[in-house]
Amino acid sequence: MTTDPAASLRQSFYLLVGTAAVAIGFGKLVGAENVFEPSRYRPPTPASYGADRDPGLVPRRTWPVERPEPTPMFGSNDRSRWATVKALVEDGTYSVGHRTNFQSQTDYADTGIIFRPDYESLDKVMRPDTGKFYSSKPPLLPTLVAGGYYALHHWLGWTLDRDRWPVVVILLTLVNIVPFAVALGLLAKLIEAHGRTDFGRLFAFTVAAVGTCVTPFLTTFTNHVPAACCVVCAVYPLVRRNSNGSTGEALVSGLFAGLAAAVDLPAMALVGGLFVPLAVTRPREAVLGFLPGALVPIGALLYCNYTAIGQLEPAYSEFGGGQWYEHAGSYWKQIKATADPTGRGLDFANEPKDVYAFHLSFGHHGWFSLTPVWLLGVVGLAIQAARCGPDFGRAWASRRQTTGPVWTVPLLGVLAIVVSAVVFGFYVWRSSNYGGSTCCARWLLWLTPLWVIGLLPAADWAGRSAPGRVLAALLLGVSTVSAFYPASNPWRNPWLMQLGEQLGYFRY
């Protein structure tokens, strides 16, 4: 029984703010619809609003002649996954389309789900030896969601064509909203256990609830929310208040770490980051618990991937050349052939790597500029890392014990720093498109729970003075603006990018 008189009030705060955050996400999901925004289309006449702007700022897209099909599916990314779900349940295949005469460069025809206007997507690949099209997204998550759609389709007779809204709302509630609620509940327990001040605890939880760019993706079928929630579930057994370092805890941690990697492939760095210290200090739990747990979802991903496209390597591995992506008529082939590099847009950003790295960190898609609470997170993670040495020394000294906690929050801070650096460096090295048209550096979102926990020491420090609390509140305010700016659609550019383009600082 706690002797802290403020504990009950903090628990009430977690309950109320967490409930509000989950309700906001659910409300946005229920009302989700892909809306055509007039400002994002070319003005129809010289006298129309926006027609007198600099030609480089005038949108290239033209307004549809006919009414588009109403849909709660927002863009290429989620439509690609929904096409796989539909194909699996209704057609019994991962293939979402087919090309007749696929060896020809001109005389061919494409048919299938992925070419229908309401499922059309750029996120597709064509297997060059069969002419069949598949989603370019890892297939495990769509396979799991297809299980839910199978029940709705076969038990209730619902279809994604006729009953689109109830199907999407029910399935995304199970995939996004419920896991988000569970993750907030577990984070509240970790924050309560490891925070040292009222302000620090309440600040960190508020950030988790409404101040990160995970929130916009609650309404869309993508891997970012499930991956972030799996990260919470992976670290919780290891650093919870009464952790005993058992094989069962390691098994649960491995299972969710592996699932995070299976739905968001760079999270494989988390699997390695959690496994190595555990193997050094507690090899029995690592080998008999964590490792088998992680291999289950990773093995399921490999099985689904081989079943889908006939190889263990993900479709992503074919990007950058070859016919999987750059077949005749594909968007990726056409955009690379564009004579004017400035007309290629974000998908092929024509800029040096140092500029790209800046915009991913402090620029228009910046981890720190869009969510400046992470500036406090850097301070907090540094404080945690400084505390790590003695903790790991004790863990090493007690490595022969069969019970007792192995992981500590300071060690988790070191993990967050190392894994974040690895993932950030990987994307700077291997990519150039910021994840396409989207509201943030979405590839980094699965790291969010690690940074929320990392906030605690800095938030505790900021809460000790009035200027510190004001600074923390301002950083939270800007972060919340970034989270709610794309209120209707997460697949739109960040407010910083739109502002920079309007001021002429950059154009894509």
Summary of the structure (lengths in Angstrom):
residues: 508
radius of gyration: 23.6
end to end distance: 57.8
largest distance: 78.1
contacts: 1700
relative contact order: 0.11
helix: 62%
strand: 3%
